Amino acid sequence: MTFNDNEGISEDDKENYSAIREAYSWGSICNIRNLFAAMLLSRSLSQPEKVWEKTWHMLSGDILERQRNLLHNKELKLTDDELKHHALIDIERILQINKVSNLQNFYGMPIPGAILSTHRENNLLNEFGYDKRELTYEHTFLISSMTMEQMSVYDEIMESVAMDRGGVFFIYGHAGTGKTFILKALCAALRSRGDIVLPVASSGIAAAYLSGGKTAHEVFGIPLDISENSTCKNIKHGCHLANHLCKTKLIIWDEAPMIHKFCIEALDRSLRDVMQASKKPFGGKLVVFAGDFRQLLPLYTKGGRDKIVGSVINSSYLWSECKVLHLTRNMRLDLGSFDIKDQELLEFDEWIKKVG
């Protein structure tokens, strides 16, 4: 790779520019970014933006390969703006470690935040870095391992996908019945044929069990100070996320009972808006929730039992649109001796069936 000479760089900065070029010839790219950050911190660059424009190719030399490895996509392409963004982010991290807040403290330097939104969404919504052959094998294995009960739930959801009719499902079952197992099978099935699935969860731990999973707050931009009229700040007409959602075949939301119903309603309100289908739940998108009402419910500051129960998804106006799919067989127990004897749990299941 060749680079332009030092034309356009001030006399004061030519020595620093030469130092970066020399370091590029023998040092690691990471060290070169450290060197550039050190020049910023020492205020030795009179026009840092000019030096940046001449050296950003060198400062971002390892970005593409790093992103390909990170996203498991050897065919990934990045634009110049994307390469610049990642390099600037790395430089800004170095500044933060040295107690300098960000690049805004250096006049003329580009700010990664100017293109952060698009990159952040691309990173969050990466649906094109999956190995379809590997996913096909995974899907075959998951399907072959399903019980008849799990297969019934899986088939009903996949039928809705095939018919492209949208709908809202809730996979209900206590721990060990295979809720996440089915969600993984759904992801593998659709991704193996090139369709887009957007898996989120109410917590980071739950999201980690889903391939490509993120928290719902992170992806949708759900406000922390939630109210009954809130919308998702990341979903706006014409934005990358909105366009991505238009192409999405399935939205998965795991551990739904542990989040306030207003968060789910915010997504519903935003999707109805961008999909221009105000009368259809989630704008006509197929959404699958999963969870167990006997586990952790939403936290409610200074709230009593009535407020906590009233904040759960089955108290939402959306619940009447939701079809509950039940899982009862605990796969973690010895299948030969499986028997639920806890009368309280059985009564709770009966109540859920009536509500559903």
N, C-alpha and C positions, 0 to 999 in steps of 0.2 A: 504494500500500500504506500502511495506517495502522498505527501502533504504540501500545501502551498508554502512558499517561503515566508519570511517575516515581514513582508510588505503590509503596511497599514498598522503595524505595531510601533508604539512609541519607542524612542531610544532607551528610556528607563526600563522598559519591559522586555527588550530584545534578549537580554541575558537570561531572564527567567524562562522565556520561550525556548531558548536554546537548551536550557537545562532539562525542560520537559521532553524535548525531542531526543536528547541524549539518553535520558532515563528510559524512554520508550524502546530504544535499540537494545537494551539489555535487562531492564527490570520488568516486574510484573505490572499488569494494568492496575491492580489494587494499590500498589505502591505509588504509581503515578498519580492516582486520585488523591492519595495521602499527601503527595508533594504539592499538588495544586491547592489543596486545603490549607497546607502549611503556609503557602505564599499568601493566601487570603488572610489567614490569622495574623501573619506578621506585617500585614499592610504593605507588602513589598511590591504589589502590582498597582501601578498608577491607573491603568485602564483594564481591570480584570475581565470585562466583557469582551474586549478585543482579543485578549489571549485565549479566552474560552472559545471564541468562534474559530480561532486558528488551530485549536488543539482538541476539540471535542471528539473528533474521530479517534484520537489516541486514548482519551480518557474513557471512552465507551467501548474499547476494543474487545472486551471479554463479555459484554452484555448479551449479545445474541446467543452465544453458546450457553451461557449461564441460564437464560430463560428457556432455551430448548430443553436443557436437562431438567430444569425445575418443573416444566409443564409436560415433560415426556412427549415432546413433539419435535422431531428432527426436521420437519418441514416448515417450522415456524418462521415467518418473515416479520421484521420490524422496520418501521419507517424511521427516517432520520429523527423526527420529533420524538418517537418512542425511545430511541437509543439515547437521545439527549436527556429525556426525562429520567430514565433509570440512573444515568451517570450523575445527574444533579441530585437525585435522591440520596445516592451514596455519599456524595460530597457533603450534603446537608447533615447527614448522620454524623460524619466526622466533626463538623462544626458544633453539633449539639453535645457530643462527648466532651468537647473543649469549652463548654459553657457558653457557646454562641448560639443563639436561638435558631437562626435560619439565614438563608442567602439574601434576604431583604436588607440585611445590615451592610451589604456591599453594593454600592450604587452601580447600576447598570447591569448587574448580573441577572440572567433570566431566572425566573422563579418556577420550580417544578409544579407548584400548585396551579399554574396557568393551563397545564395539560394533565394535571393529576386526575381529574374526574374521569376522562375518557380511559386513561390507562388503568385506573382502579377498577372500573367496570369491566374492561377487557380481562383483567386478571381474575376478577371475581366470577366472571361468566364464561370462562374458558370451557368451551364445549367441543373443541375441534382437535384436541391433543390426545384423544383416546385411541388406543390400538383396537380396532374393530374385531380383529381375529381373536385377540385375547379376551375381549368382552363376550364374544360368541361362545368361547369355551367356558367362561365363568357362568354365563346364562344357562348353558346346558347343564352344568353341574348343579346350579341352584335349583333348576326345575326338577331335575332327577331326585333331589333330596327333599322335596316338598311333601307334606302330608296332603291328604285329600282336602282337608279343611283349608290349608294354606293355598292350595291350588285353586279352590273355588273363589277365594278372595282375589287372587292374582288374575284369574280369567275374567272376572267381572270388570276389573279396572282396565285390563287390556282390551276388552270389548268396547268400552267407552272411548279408548284411544283410537281404535280402528274405525269407529263410527264417527269420530270427531264431533261428538255431541256435548262435550264439556261435562259438567257435573261436579258434585262435591261428595267425597267419601270420607268416612272416619274409620280407620282400622283400630278396633278396640280389643284389648286383651291384656291380661296381667303379665308381669315380667316372665320371660322364657317361652312365650307362646309363638314367637317368630315374627313379630311386627317388622323389626329392622331387616330381617331375612327377606321378607317380601319386598320391602322398599329397595333393597340392593338388587333383587331380581328384576324389578321394574326398570331401574336405572340401566342395568346391563342390557336388558331386552331392547330398549329404545335407542340407547347410544350405539349398540352394535350395528344398527341399521341406519345410523346417521341422524336420528332425531334428537331434539334438544330436550333435556330434562333439567329442571332447576330444583335441586334438593337443599332445603334449609332446615334448621332446627331452632328450638327455643333457647338452647344453651350450646356453648362451645363444645362441651363433652359429647353431647348427643350428635352434633354436627360432624365430629371427628369419625363417627362410625359410618358415615355416608361418603361414598367416593365423590370428591368435589364439593362436599357439604360445607356450608357457611352458616353463620347465625342469621336469622331473619332480619334482625336489626341492622346488621352489616350490609346485607344485600339490598334490602328495600329502603333503608334509611328511615326506619320507624322512629318517631320522636320518643325521647326518653320521658318527657313530660306529656304523657298520652292523655287524650280526652276522647269523648264520644264523637267528635267531629274531626279528628285528626286524619291526615293523609300521609302517604309515604313521600318523603322529600326527594328520594332518588328517582321516582317515577314521574316523569314529565313528558308531555307531548314532544315527539321528535328526538328525545334523548336516546343514547345507546341502549340503556336498560329497557326502555319502552319498546324499542324496535326488536330487541332480543326476546322480550316477553310475547310479542306478537307471533314469533316463530316457535315459541316453546310448546311442546306437546303435553307436558305434564309438570305441574308444580307439586313438590312434596314438602310437607311441613311436619317434622317429627317432634314428639313431646309437646304437642299443642296444648294439653290441659294445664301446663305449668306457666303459660303466658296469659296476660290479661286479654280478655276478649276484644278490647278496643284496638289492640295491635293487629289482630286478624281482620277486624272490621276496617281498619285503615287500609290494609291491602285490598280488600274488597272494593272500597270506595275508589281507590286509585286505579284499579284495573277496569272498573266500569267506565271510568273517565277516558282512559287512553284507548280502550278497546271500542269505545263508543257504543256500548251495549249496557245502558243504565238499568235495564230491567232484569239482566241475567246476573246471578251470583258470580263474582270475580270476572265479570265481563265475558262470560261464556267459556273461560279457561277451565280445564280439568284440574282440580286441586284434590290432593289426597292428604288428609291429616292422619296422625297416628298418636297413640298414647294410652295412658292408664290413669283413670280418675282417682285411683287409690294411692297414687304416688304424690309427689310434691305438687301443690296447687300454687297459683300466683301469690306472690308476696303482696301484702296490703298494709301499708303503714297505718298503725292505730286502727285497723279495721277488725271488726268482729267476724263471727262465723258467717253471718248473713251477707256481709260485703264480700268476703272471700269466695263463698259459693256463687254469689251473683256476678263475679268477675270471670268465671270460667267459660270456656267456649260453648258449653251446652246451655248457657243462659243468654247466648247471643241470638239476634234475630236471624242469623245464618243457620242456626241449628235445624230449623224446620226444612231447610234445603239440603241437609246433609243425610246421606244414607250410611247407617252404621253397619260395618261388616265385623262380625264377632270371631275372635279366636279364643278357644277354650283349652286346647290341649297344651300342656306345659312340656316342652321338648327338653327341658333341663332335668326332668325327673325320669326315673326308670319307667319306660313306657309300659312295662308289664304290670306295674303296681300303681299306675297313675289313678288317683281318686281324690277329688276335692271334697273334703269332709267339713270344711269350715262353713257352717251355716250362714255366718254373716257375709262371707264373700259371695255365696250363692244368691243370697237375697239382694246384694248389691248388683250382681249381674242381671237379675230379673228386673231390677229398677231401671238399669241402663237400657235394656231391651224395650221397656215400655216407653221410655223417653225418646229412644231412637225411632 
